[in-house]
Amino acid sequence: MKRLPGYLTKTEVADLYGVDEKTVDRRRKTEPLLQGWVKAGKRVLCPKEVAERYLEYALKRGKI
C-alpha cells in the first residue's frame, strides 16, 4: 500500500517518540501541536514536519 509523501504512520511516529501507539493517540487528541493528522482509509497519517516539530517541543519541555 502506498503512503502519502511527507507523512508518517502512527507506528512510525510512536517509534520516533519512543512511546506506545496508544500514547501517540492520546497526545494526538490533546496536544494542539499535533493537529493536522489525515485519515487515509483505516490508517491515520501525520505530516512529517508536525511530528518533528512536536518532538523538538517535547524534548525542550522534558517529556513526550
PDB file of N, CA, C and O in Angstrom:
ATOM      1  N   MET A   1       0.844  -1.178   0.000  1.00  0.00           N
ATOM      2  CA  MET A   1       0.000   0.000   0.000  1.00  0.00           C
ATOM      3  C   MET A   1       0.892   1.245   0.000  1.00  0.00           C
ATOM      4  O   MET A   1       1.821   1.348   0.801  1.00  0.00           O
ATOM      5  N   LYS A   2       0.607   2.176  -0.891  1.00  0.00           N
ATOM      6  CA  LYS A   2       1.400   3.394  -0.988  1.00  0.00           C
ATOM      7  C   LYS A   2       1.056   4.354   0.140  1.00  0.00           C
ATOM      8  O   LYS A   2      -0.065   4.385   0.650  1.00  0.00           O
ATOM      9  N   ARG A   3       2.049   5.124   0.504  1.00  0.00           N
ATOM     10  CA  ARG A   3       1.875   6.116   1.553  1.00  0.00           C
ATOM     11  C   ARG A   3       1.989   7.503   0.934  1.00  0.00           C
ATOM     12  O   ARG A   3       2.711   7.690  -0.045  1.00  0.00           O
ATOM     13  N   LEU A   4       1.292   8.455   1.489  1.00  0.00           N
ATOM     14  CA  LEU A   4       1.402   9.830   1.016  1.00  0.00           C
ATOM     15  C   LEU A   4       2.808  10.346   1.310  1.00  0.00           C
ATOM     16  O   LEU A   4       3.315  10.141   2.413  1.00  0.00           O
ATOM     17  N   PRO A   5       3.444  11.006   0.356  1.00  0.00           N
ATOM     18  CA  PRO A   5       4.795  11.526   0.604  1.00  0.00           C
ATOM     19  C   PRO A   5       4.763  12.623   1.669  1.00  0.00           C
ATOM     20  O   PRO A   5       3.866  13.467   1.682  1.00  0.00           O
ATOM     21  N   GLY A   6       5.746  12.596   2.552  1.00  0.00           N
ATOM     22  CA  GLY A   6       5.817  13.601   3.606  1.00  0.00           C
ATOM     23  C   GLY A   6       4.985  13.290   4.831  1.00  0.00           C
ATOM     24  O   GLY A   6       4.844  14.138   5.711  1.00  0.00           O
ATOM     25  N   TYR A   7       4.425  12.080   4.907  1.00  0.00           N
ATOM     26  CA  TYR A   7       3.595  11.683   6.042  1.00  0.00           C
ATOM     27  C   TYR A   7       4.176  10.447   6.709  1.00  0.00           C
ATOM     28  O   TYR A   7       4.816   9.624   6.055  1.00  0.00           O
ATOM     29  N   LEU A   8       3.953  10.319   8.006  1.00  0.00           N
ATOM     30  CA  LEU A   8       4.384   9.162   8.783  1.00  0.00           C
ATOM     31  C   LEU A   8       3.163   8.429   9.311  1.00  0.00           C
ATOM     32  O   LEU A   8       2.136   9.042   9.602  1.00  0.00           O
ATOM     33  N   THR A   9       3.283   7.110   9.432  1.00  0.00           N
ATOM     34  CA  THR A   9       2.205   6.337  10.033  1.00  0.00           C
ATOM     35  C   THR A   9       2.267   6.502  11.551  1.00  0.00           C
ATOM     36  O   THR A   9       3.258   6.984  12.099  1.00  0.00           O
ATOM     37  N   LYS A  10       1.199   6.096  12.209  1.00  0.00           N
ATOM     38  CA  LYS A  10       1.151   6.182  13.671  1.00  0.00           C
ATOM     39  C   LYS A  10       2.272   5.348  14.293  1.00  0.00           C
ATOM     40  O   LYS A  10       2.863   5.755  15.293  1.00  0.00           O
ATOM     41  N   THR A  11       2.566   4.191  13.712  1.00  0.00           N
ATOM     42  CA  THR A  11       3.637   3.329  14.216  1.00  0.00           C
ATOM     43  C   THR A  11       4.992   4.021  14.091  1.00  0.00           C
ATOM     44  O   THR A  11       5.810   3.954  15.008  1.00  0.00           O
ATOM     45  N   GLU A  12       5.231   4.682  12.967  1.00  0.00           N
ATOM     46  CA  GLU A  12       6.497   5.393  12.770  1.00  0.00           C
ATOM     47  C   GLU A  12       6.634   6.564  13.736  1.00  0.00           C
ATOM     48  O   GLU A  12       7.726   6.830  14.238  1.00  0.00           O
ATOM     49  N   VAL A  13       5.544   7.258  13.996  1.00  0.00           N
ATOM     50  CA  VAL A  13       5.572   8.367  14.954  1.00  0.00           C
ATOM     51  C   VAL A  13       5.861   7.832  16.356  1.00  0.00           C
ATOM     52  O   VAL A  13       6.639   8.431  17.099  1.00  0.00           O
ATOM     53  N   ALA A  14       5.244   6.715  16.720  1.00  0.00           N
ATOM     54  CA  ALA A  14       5.489   6.108  18.032  1.00  0.00           C
ATOM     55  C   ALA A  14       6.958   5.704  18.168  1.00  0.00           C
ATOM     56  O   ALA A  14       7.557   5.897  19.225  1.00  0.00           O
ATOM     57  N   ASP A  15       7.536   5.149  17.112  1.00  0.00           N
ATOM     58  CA  ASP A  15       8.953   4.785  17.138  1.00  0.00           C
ATOM     59  C   ASP A  15       9.836   6.027  17.262  1.00  0.00           C
ATOM     60  O   ASP A  15      10.829   6.013  17.990  1.00  0.00           O
ATOM     61  N   LEU A  16       9.481   7.089  16.561  1.00  0.00           N
ATOM     62  CA  LEU A  16      10.241   8.337  16.614  1.00  0.00           C
ATOM     63  C   LEU A  16      10.242   8.913  18.027  1.00  0.00           C
ATOM     64  O   LEU A  16      11.272   9.391  18.503  1.00  0.00           O
ATOM     65  N   TYR A  17       9.091   8.869  18.698  1.00  0.00           N
ATOM     66  CA  TYR A  17       8.965   9.409  20.050  1.00  0.00           C
ATOM     67  C   TYR A  17       9.416   8.428  21.131  1.00  0.00           C
ATOM     68  O   TYR A  17       9.661   8.831  22.268  1.00  0.00           O
ATOM     69  N   GLY A  18       9.527   7.151  20.786  1.00  0.00           N
ATOM     70  CA  GLY A  18       9.917   6.151  21.771  1.00  0.00           C
ATOM     71  C   GLY A  18       8.798   5.813  22.739  1.00  0.00           C
ATOM     72  O   GLY A  18       9.053   5.508  23.904  1.00  0.00           O
ATOM     73  N   VAL A  19       7.552   5.864  22.261  1.00  0.00           N
ATOM     74  CA  VAL A  19       6.392   5.570  23.100  1.00  0.00           C
ATOM     75  C   VAL A  19       5.484   4.573  22.392  1.00  0.00           C
ATOM     76  O   VAL A  19       5.734   4.194  21.248  1.00  0.00           O
ATOM     77  N   ASP A  20       4.432   4.156  23.081  1.00  0.00           N
ATOM     78  CA  ASP A  20       3.448   3.225  22.539  1.00  0.00           C
ATOM     79  C   ASP A  20       2.482   3.963  21.602  1.00  0.00           C
ATOM     80  O   ASP A  20       2.329   5.180  21.697  1.00  0.00           O
ATOM     81  N   GLU A  21       1.838   3.225  20.705  1.00  0.00           N
ATOM     82  CA  GLU A  21       0.867   3.825  19.782  1.00  0.00           C
ATOM     83  C   GLU A  21      -0.322   4.437  20.520  1.00  0.00           C
ATOM     84  O   GLU A  21      -0.877   5.441  20.073  1.00  0.00           O
ATOM     85  N   LYS A  22      -0.720   3.836  21.652  1.00  0.00           N
ATOM     86  CA  LYS A  22      -1.833   4.398  22.434  1.00  0.00           C
ATOM     87  C   LYS A  22      -1.464   5.772  22.988  1.00  0.00           C
ATOM     88  O   LYS A  22      -2.305   6.668  23.056  1.00  0.00           O
ATOM     89  N   THR A  23      -0.201   5.931  23.383  1.00  0.00           N
ATOM     90  CA  THR A  23       0.258   7.223  23.873  1.00  0.00           C
ATOM     91  C   THR A  23       0.203   8.257  22.757  1.00  0.00           C
ATOM     92  O   THR A  23      -0.180   9.405  22.986  1.00  0.00           O
ATOM     93  N   VAL A  24       0.585   7.852  21.553  1.00  0.00           N
ATOM     94  CA  VAL A  24       0.503   8.759  20.404  1.00  0.00           C
ATOM     95  C   VAL A  24      -0.949   9.173  20.173  1.00  0.00           C
ATOM     96  O   VAL A  24      -1.218  10.343  19.903  1.00  0.00           O
ATOM     97  N   ASP A  25      -1.882   8.233  20.276  1.00  0.00           N
ATOM     98  CA  ASP A  25      -3.303   8.559  20.110  1.00  0.00           C
ATOM     99  C   ASP A  25      -3.766   9.580  21.149  1.00  0.00           C
ATOM    100  O   ASP A  25      -4.470  10.534  20.819  1.00  0.00           O
ATOM    101  N   ARG A  26      -3.366   9.373  22.408  1.00  0.00           N
ATOM    102  CA  ARG A  26      -3.764  10.306  23.466  1.00  0.00           C
ATOM    103  C   ARG A  26      -3.180  11.695  23.218  1.00  0.00           C
ATOM    104  O   ARG A  26      -3.873  12.703  23.352  1.00  0.00           O
ATOM    105  N   ARG A  27      -1.905  11.736  22.856  1.00  0.00           N
ATOM    106  CA  ARG A  27      -1.260  13.027  22.590  1.00  0.00           C
ATOM    107  C   ARG A  27      -1.892  13.718  21.385  1.00  0.00           C
ATOM    108  O   ARG A  27      -2.066  14.937  21.377  1.00  0.00           O
ATOM    109  N   ARG A  28      -2.230  12.938  20.382  1.00  0.00           N
ATOM    110  CA  ARG A  28      -2.823  13.487  19.155  1.00  0.00           C
ATOM    111  C   ARG A  28      -4.144  14.185  19.460  1.00  0.00           C
ATOM    112  O   ARG A  28      -4.489  15.182  18.826  1.00  0.00           O
ATOM    113  N   LYS A  29      -4.874  13.661  20.424  1.00  0.00           N
ATOM    114  CA  LYS A  29      -6.187  14.218  20.758  1.00  0.00           C
ATOM    115  C   LYS A  29      -6.109  15.399  21.720  1.00  0.00           C
ATOM    116  O   LYS A  29      -7.048  16.191  21.801  1.00  0.00           O
ATOM    117  N   THR A  30      -4.991  15.529  22.454  1.00  0.00           N
ATOM    118  CA  THR A  30      -4.913  16.572  23.476  1.00  0.00           C
ATOM    119  C   THR A  30      -3.926  17.692  23.162  1.00  0.00           C
ATOM    120  O   THR A  30      -4.112  18.814  23.633  1.00  0.00           O
ATOM    121  N   GLU A  31      -2.894  17.423  22.390  1.00  0.00           N
ATOM    122  CA  GLU A  31      -1.857  18.424  22.122  1.00  0.00           C
ATOM    123  C   GLU A  31      -2.194  19.254  20.883  1.00  0.00           C
ATOM    124  O   GLU A  31      -2.397  18.697  19.804  1.00  0.00           O
ATOM    125  N   PRO A  32      -2.255  20.575  21.025  1.00  0.00           N
ATOM    126  CA  PRO A  32      -2.559  21.418  19.862  1.00  0.00           C
ATOM    127  C   PRO A  32      -1.516  21.311  18.752  1.00  0.00           C
ATOM    128  O   PRO A  32      -1.855  21.457  17.577  1.00  0.00           O
ATOM    129  N   LEU A  33      -0.255  21.060  19.103  1.00  0.00           N
ATOM    130  CA  LEU A  33       0.793  20.953  18.083  1.00  0.00           C
ATOM    131  C   LEU A  33       0.631  19.725  17.201  1.00  0.00           C
ATOM    132  O   LEU A  33       1.190  19.676  16.105  1.00  0.00           O
ATOM    133  N   LEU A  34      -0.120  18.738  17.657  1.00  0.00           N
ATOM    134  CA  LEU A  34      -0.281  17.507  16.880  1.00  0.00           C
ATOM    135  C   LEU A  34      -1.574  17.494  16.075  1.00  0.00           C
ATOM    136  O   LEU A  34      -2.044  16.426  15.683  1.00  0.00           O
ATOM    137  N   GLN A  35      -2.150  18.650  15.826  1.00  0.00           N
ATOM    138  CA  GLN A  35      -3.342  18.713  14.982  1.00  0.00           C
ATOM    139  C   GLN A  35      -2.913  18.588  13.525  1.00  0.00           C
ATOM    140  O   GLN A  35      -1.767  18.884  13.186  1.00  0.00           O
ATOM    141  N   GLY A  36      -3.803  18.163  12.687  1.00  0.00           N
ATOM    142  CA  GLY A  36      -3.498  18.084  11.262  1.00  0.00           C
ATOM    143  C   GLY A  36      -3.236  16.682  10.755  1.00  0.00           C
ATOM    144  O   GLY A  36      -2.718  16.513   9.652  1.00  0.00           O
ATOM    145  N   TRP A  37      -3.584  15.675  11.538  1.00  0.00           N
ATOM    146  CA  TRP A  37      -3.439  14.299  11.074  1.00  0.00           C
ATOM    147  C   TRP A  37      -4.477  14.035   9.992  1.00  0.00           C
ATOM    148  O   TRP A  37      -5.537  14.661   9.974  1.00  0.00           O
ATOM    149  N   VAL A  38      -4.171  13.114   9.098  1.00  0.00           N
ATOM    150  CA  VAL A  38      -5.034  12.800   7.965  1.00  0.00           C
ATOM    151  C   VAL A  38      -5.465  11.348   8.054  1.00  0.00           C
ATOM    152  O   VAL A  38      -4.643  10.466   8.299  1.00  0.00           O
ATOM    153  N   LYS A  39      -6.766  11.096   7.854  1.00  0.00           N
ATOM    154  CA  LYS A  39      -7.253   9.715   7.791  1.00  0.00           C
ATOM    155  C   LYS A  39      -7.204   9.262   6.342  1.00  0.00           C
ATOM    156  O   LYS A  39      -7.755   9.918   5.458  1.00  0.00           O
ATOM    157  N   ALA A  40      -6.544   8.139   6.103  1.00  0.00           N
ATOM    158  CA  ALA A  40      -6.465   7.545   4.770  1.00  0.00           C
ATOM    159  C   ALA A  40      -7.000   6.127   4.891  1.00  0.00           C
ATOM    160  O   ALA A  40      -6.247   5.194   5.173  1.00  0.00           O
ATOM    161  N   GLY A  41      -8.287   5.969   4.678  1.00  0.00           N
ATOM    162  CA  GLY A  41      -8.910   4.663   4.889  1.00  0.00           C
ATOM    163  C   GLY A  41      -8.944   4.366   6.372  1.00  0.00           C
ATOM    164  O   GLY A  41      -9.487   5.146   7.154  1.00  0.00           O
ATOM    165  N   LYS A  42      -8.366   3.240   6.764  1.00  0.00           N
ATOM    166  CA  LYS A  42      -8.307   2.880   8.188  1.00  0.00           C
ATOM    167  C   LYS A  42      -7.048   3.412   8.858  1.00  0.00           C
ATOM    168  O   LYS A  42      -6.915   3.338  10.080  1.00  0.00           O
ATOM    169  N   ARG A  43      -6.131   3.945   8.069  1.00  0.00           N
ATOM    170  CA  ARG A  43      -4.871   4.438   8.618  1.00  0.00           C
ATOM    171  C   ARG A  43      -4.971   5.910   8.984  1.00  0.00           C
ATOM    172  O   ARG A  43      -5.773   6.658   8.425  1.00  0.00           O
ATOM    173  N   VAL A  44      -4.141   6.302   9.931  1.00  0.00           N
ATOM    174  CA  VAL A  44      -4.041   7.697  10.336  1.00  0.00           C
ATOM    175  C   VAL A  44      -2.604   8.121  10.072  1.00  0.00           C
ATOM    176  O   VAL A  44      -1.665   7.471  10.531  1.00  0.00           O
ATOM    177  N   LEU A  45      -2.433   9.216   9.329  1.00  0.00           N
ATOM    178  CA  LEU A  45      -1.102   9.674   8.952  1.00  0.00           C
ATOM    179  C   LEU A  45      -0.825  11.056   9.530  1.00  0.00           C
ATOM    180  O   LEU A  45      -1.714  11.902   9.628  1.00  0.00           O
ATOM    181  N   CYS A  46       0.426  11.257   9.906  1.00  0.00           N
ATOM    182  CA  CYS A  46       0.852  12.527  10.483  1.00  0.00           C
ATOM    183  C   CYS A  46       1.836  13.191   9.528  1.00  0.00           C
ATOM    184  O   CYS A  46       2.758  12.533   9.046  1.00  0.00           O
ATOM    185  N   PRO A  47       1.662  14.482   9.245  1.00  0.00           N
ATOM    186  CA  PRO A  47       2.665  15.174   8.440  1.00  0.00           C
ATOM    187  C   PRO A  47       4.024  15.125   9.144  1.00  0.00           C
ATOM    188  O   PRO A  47       4.112  15.344  10.352  1.00  0.00           O
ATOM    189  N   LYS A  48       5.067  14.838   8.389  1.00  0.00           N
ATOM    190  CA  LYS A  48       6.399  14.663   8.970  1.00  0.00           C
ATOM    191  C   LYS A  48       6.859  15.908   9.726  1.00  0.00           C
ATOM    192  O   LYS A  48       7.458  15.793  10.796  1.00  0.00           O
ATOM    193  N   GLU A  49       6.587  17.095   9.185  1.00  0.00           N
ATOM    194  CA  GLU A  49       7.034  18.320   9.853  1.00  0.00           C
ATOM    195  C   GLU A  49       6.308  18.536  11.176  1.00  0.00           C
ATOM    196  O   GLU A  49       6.888  19.092  12.109  1.00  0.00           O
ATOM    197  N   VAL A  50       5.051  18.108  11.275  1.00  0.00           N
ATOM    198  CA  VAL A  50       4.301  18.213  12.534  1.00  0.00           C
ATOM    199  C   VAL A  50       4.924  17.294  13.582  1.00  0.00           C
ATOM    200  O   VAL A  50       5.099  17.694  14.733  1.00  0.00           O
ATOM    201  N   ALA A  51       5.259  16.068  13.190  1.00  0.00           N
ATOM    202  CA  ALA A  51       5.867  15.107  14.115  1.00  0.00           C
ATOM    203  C   ALA A  51       7.214  15.612  14.613  1.00  0.00           C
ATOM    204  O   ALA A  51       7.513  15.515  15.804  1.00  0.00           O
ATOM    205  N   GLU A  52       8.023  16.149  13.715  1.00  0.00           N
ATOM    206  CA  GLU A  52       9.344  16.639  14.106  1.00  0.00           C
ATOM    207  C   GLU A  52       9.244  17.886  14.980  1.00  0.00           C
ATOM    208  O   GLU A  52      10.019  18.040  15.924  1.00  0.00           O
ATOM    209  N   ARG A  53       8.296  18.781  14.676  1.00  0.00           N
ATOM    210  CA  ARG A  53       8.111  19.994  15.474  1.00  0.00           C
ATOM    211  C   ARG A  53       7.669  19.645  16.900  1.00  0.00           C
ATOM    212  O   ARG A  53       8.148  20.245  17.863  1.00  0.00           O
ATOM    213  N   TYR A  54       6.751  18.670  17.037  1.00  0.00           N
ATOM    214  CA  TYR A  54       6.304  18.273  18.372  1.00  0.00           C
ATOM    215  C   TYR A  54       7.438  17.595  19.140  1.00  0.00           C
ATOM    216  O   TYR A  54       7.564  17.785  20.350  1.00  0.00           O
ATOM    217  N   LEU A  55       8.265  16.805  18.449  1.00  0.00           N
ATOM    218  CA  LEU A  55       9.391  16.150  19.116  1.00  0.00           C
ATOM    219  C   LEU A  55      10.343  17.196  19.692  1.00  0.00           C
ATOM    220  O   LEU A  55      10.792  17.058  20.830  1.00  0.00           O
ATOM    221  N   GLU A  56      10.657  18.234  18.927  1.00  0.00           N
ATOM    222  CA  GLU A  56      11.517  19.310  19.427  1.00  0.00           C
ATOM    223  C   GLU A  56      10.895  19.977  20.654  1.00  0.00           C
ATOM    224  O   GLU A  56      11.577  20.216  21.651  1.00  0.00           O
ATOM    225  N   TYR A  57       9.603  20.274  20.574  1.00  0.00           N
ATOM    226  CA  TYR A  57       8.888  20.900  21.690  1.00  0.00           C
ATOM    227  C   TYR A  57       8.910  20.006  22.931  1.00  0.00           C
ATOM    228  O   TYR A  57       9.162  20.477  24.040  1.00  0.00           O
ATOM    229  N   ALA A  58       8.644  18.713  22.732  1.00  0.00           N
ATOM    230  CA  ALA A  58       8.586  17.779  23.857  1.00  0.00           C
ATOM    231  C   ALA A  58       9.954  17.617  24.513  1.00  0.00           C
ATOM    232  O   ALA A  58      10.046  17.518  25.737  1.00  0.00           O
ATOM    233  N   LEU A  59      11.007  17.588  23.719  1.00  0.00           N
ATOM    234  CA  LEU A  59      12.346  17.460  24.287  1.00  0.00           C
ATOM    235  C   LEU A  59      12.737  18.715  25.065  1.00  0.00           C
ATOM    236  O   LEU A  59      13.431  18.623  26.077  1.00  0.00           O
ATOM    237  N   LYS A  60      12.300  19.881  24.605  1.00  0.00           N
ATOM    238  CA  LYS A  60      12.595  21.123  25.327  1.00  0.00           C
ATOM    239  C   LYS A  60      11.887  21.170  26.670  1.00  0.00           C
ATOM    240  O   LYS A  60      12.452  21.642  27.656  1.00  0.00           O
ATOM    241  N   ARG A  61      10.643  20.680  26.713  1.00  0.00           N
ATOM    242  CA  ARG A  61       9.902  20.720  27.980  1.00  0.00           C
ATOM    243  C   ARG A  61      10.256  19.547  28.887  1.00  0.00           C
ATOM    244  O   ARG A  61       9.917  19.559  30.071  1.00  0.00           O
ATOM    245  N   GLY A  62      10.936  18.534  28.347  1.00  0.00           N
ATOM    246  CA  GLY A  62      11.446  17.454  29.172  1.00  0.00           C
ATOM    247  C   GLY A  62      10.633  16.184  29.187  1.00  0.00           C
ATOM    248  O   GLY A  62      11.011  15.236  29.875  1.00  0.00           O
ATOM    249  N   LYS A  63       9.517  16.118  28.451  1.00  0.00           N
ATOM    250  CA  LYS A  63       8.742  14.880  28.390  1.00  0.00           C
ATOM    251  C   LYS A  63       7.923  14.830  27.110  1.00  0.00           C
ATOM    252  O   LYS A  63       7.569  15.856  26.529  1.00  0.00           O
ATOM    253  N   ILE A  64       7.636  13.610  26.694  1.00  0.00           N
ATOM    254  CA  ILE A  64       6.816  13.418  25.491  1.00  0.00           C
ATOM    255  C   ILE A  64       5.421  13.070  25.922  1.00  0.00           C
ATOM    256  O   ILE A  64       4.548  12.861  25.079  1.00  0.00           O
TER     257      ILE A  64
END
